Amino acid sequence: MFRELTAFQGKKDHFELLCFKCKAKYEIDDYGKFYHCSKCGSLLEVVKTSNYSSGTKKRPEVWKYIDLIPLWDEKNIVSLSEGWTSLVECRNLAGILGLKSLYVKFEGLNPTGSFKDRGMTVGVSKAVEQGYKNTMCASTGNTSASLSAYSSRAGIRCIVLVPKGKIALGKIAQAIAYGAEIYQVEGNFDDSLRIASEICEKDNRILLLNSLNPFRLEGQKTVAFEITEQLGGKVPDYVVIPVGNGGNISAIWKGFRELFEDGVEGIAGKHSSEHLPKMVGIQAEGAAPIARAFKAGRKDIDPVRDPHTEASAINIGSPVSWIKSLAAIYDSGGSSDYVSDEEIFAAQKLLASKEGLFVEPASAAPIAYIWKLARAGKGDVYEDMKGLTVVSICTGNGLKDPNALLKGVTPDQLKTISADAKSLEKILA
Ligand code: F0G
């Protein structure tokens, strides 16, 4: 039996749509007619002004936190049971890295294999609620896979722009399978997003679902609630995250802040600010405008014109959410750094071979960073981190991009034996 769905009367009064920078207020249901603050041009943010309680039975997934998500009617939910991914305690790796307590939040276990599903279930539900028949995104791969899955489930058209030749095979295969309308752009991700933004600004029939969309980030913030629940109501000390556009780190920080400011029913009461985690954003060396800005003590970025990393998911030179991500890093007392591609691939193998967790290259960047600190064996961040609880967000599944790992290795290079046990017996003796 399906339970009755609820329209949430009065819920809208508990949320506002504000400019992230100048705090100008906008009509929340008009989002999609515009994407930036008309006064100062900055990004928009959904802000919860007071707690809302619907009293509905909670589902075991992202929508468990429905009262904290700005959707006005339950019947508009488009879901694939995303969220509630494993928080895996990594004792082997903690030993190698010299940490007391290390967890991996394995976001690759989401329905399309990345954290984007948390955002897209909310973004596409909102598209349905607002009557959109078309969605669009630019993507380095995962966003396109996720948006096309949720759009097809909602029965709406999905247009995807990807930088030509720079997308992992598994991700493009997903977008093709889910039936998206795919265009390859002769340029990089930043060019693709510029085009998508221009089109959606002009054509109000198409909703842009990149991470500048604040409703998408409202879904992504739920990982903060889950981690806290999975740690038995304890907020971790450090959260280390790969950063591309900067949307995810800002969403997760927003989730922890909401926990701290208001408490979340059933998870934790109000926290004092010392209990909020330090947010650490890791980029790839060839695409690291946010990390470089932080290292220079700056509050703005110099975009990288020709970004390059084999961790294709985070090959972004002009991150659209730079202002929110730098705020998350500075306000949390966190940090930001970059790692080389070799460090990323070594960390990907380490995580798989020591803990059985196969993540995509970009998702191994946080482990690469902690490993780099451990090898140096010193530094304020490492000294602090050593005795505390560290959560690494591993954003995507390794199966999406096997070519990146296998580079140069083909199955015919593996040892071959004849089809009888004796030949293997000899080898194993
Ligand atoms: N990790 C993975 C696996 C990603 O796919 C992305 C972003 C990030 C980390 C960075 O997250 O942009 O919020 O800072 N992928 C986007 C995409 C750009 O198109 O799939 P961010």
Residues whose N, C-alpha, C, O or C-beta is under 5 A from the ligand:
A	BS01	F0G	A138 S139 T140 G141 N142 T143 S144 S211 P242 V243 G244 N245 G246 G247 N248 A313 A362 S363 T395 G396
